[in-house]
Amino acid sequence: MRVVLAGFNVDLDALKEHRKGKVLLTPEAISAAYARISRSPKSIGELRKNARHEVARARASNQKIIFEMGHHSVAEHAVFNFDIVGISRRAVEEFERFRLCSYTEKSQRYVTLAGDHVVPEELKNKKLRSEYEKVIHQQNDCYKILFDKIKSHNLARLPRLEKNSQNRRLLENLAKEDARYILSLATQAQVGATINARNLELMIRRFASHHLAEIRELGRQLFESVKQVAPSIILFYEANDYDRWSYEELLDHTAGIDVADRSRQRREIQLVDHTRDGDNRILAALLFSVSGGNYLACLRAVRAMSRRKKLDLFKKACARVELYDVLLREFEYADLSFSVIVSAGAFGQLKRHRMASIVWSDYDPALGLTIPQSVRAVGEEKRFMRVVDITEQFYGTLEKALPRVGNYILTNAHRRRVLMKINLRELYHISRLREDPTAQWDIRNIAHKMSVLANKVFPITTMLLGGKSDYPEIYRRLYGQYPRVKEVPLP
């Protein structure tokens, strides 16, 4: 694992003066200057000048404002960029838990993988480590076979596309995204991340308390990379009992509660809760925004409307929406909670929707597998399942010896339970992106089922849900004409 501080924000004037050897470059100067805006009569320009020329005072000011006065928001003005190299996909899931950070990850869908993987530090037992490596190698060998066979199958099935290099690359990428379902969560990844100091401090503190050594090491390296550059705004970074023990104690406390799933047919996606009267509440919020009336009066007025008038109100609010537009904020006033059984492959994409509330449990082989249809199409399901059986046998051995370390060896085909709460505005974003034909099939299926379930409880305000490519036709069905897409001028 390697963490590199790739960049951080600095005062532009400080950058000019630094070339002349006059000032120290640090994001703390911006934080300190902006922190003083609320209490100083000086201009912002003067505050920035003072901060960059008096770094020691700026740091002392930051510590006082953050630690003594509790104004952590000033730390958000300091922003860092990191190269994160050689961490496992398992670690990436923990890294990308933090919703107010930005991540770009090496994709297993577009990059042919060479078998690089992480060996957890917990695997000090030589026999366990040897068996772990053996299983990983079998998974990687299967990946190569699947990739070659699915690629050949795709090219043979669509020979016309082979002549065009872009189309050929598309077919190869489809083979990569399906072959990766046999790869483990130990597979190495790399991530580019942009994080402000407030969220970085939270991340480092949480990681210091984590039960996995790899996550603790990631937190340590993040802290080491910034502590000299910005010592005044990363203050609460040590392990603590709250982060370390809360879930452990909850597990012990609830050990006797029966939560067995006794349903005859396991449903992979369930709408487990939603805002009652959601259509009316969204429409009432729209009326509230423009009428100046009391919200409850607006809600009464909407409830008294005919369905035709409600539909007209919705259509008026969305008449100018293009496929790239975000719906009005009033669409956040209705929530949906989904219980989802999702593969590790699809979860890697689902977790990226950071404005949702997402909690999850560990991967569980008892939840079954998500096997790409292409694996069956090329006659490799038996090979796939042989490797899965070997994987699950070793998983049981590993979990018994080292609880929670076993997840490293499970594959992208293995599943976990996810509880996801989103508002309708966010579902529109997910639908546009993930229901599109360009989206990966696993996450596309999940997004479509979410939209179908949402439409059953919010039949009016969900009428424009759908992928980007389908949006013009969806719009035409509702409005009787295609949207007037404006051309975006090139710079």
Secondary structure, 3 states (H helix, E strand, C coil): CEEEEEEECCCHHHHHHHCCCCCCCCCHHHHHHHHCHHHCCCCHHHHHHHHHHCHHHHHHHHHHHHHHCCCHHHHHHCEEEEEEEEEEHHHHHHHCCCCCCEEEECCCCCCCCCCCECCCCCCCCHHHHHHHHHHHHHHHHHHHHHHHHHHHHHHHHCHHHHCCHHHHHHHHHHHHHHHHHHCECCEEEEEEEEEEHHHHHHHHHHHHCCCCHHHHHHHHHHHHHHCCCCCCCCCCCCCCHHHHHHHHHHHHHCCCCCCCCCCCCCCCEEEEEECCCHHHHHHHHHHHHHHCCCHHHHHHHHHCCCHHHHHHHHHHHHCCCCCCCCCCHHHHHCEEEEEEEEEHHHHHHHCCCCCCEEEECCCCHHHCECCCHHHHHCCCHHHHHHHHHHHHHHHHHHHHHCCCCHHHHCECCEEEEEEEEEEHHHHHHHHHHHCCCCCCHHHHHHHHHHHHHHHHHCCCCCCCCCCCCCHHHHHHHHHCCCCCCCCCCCC
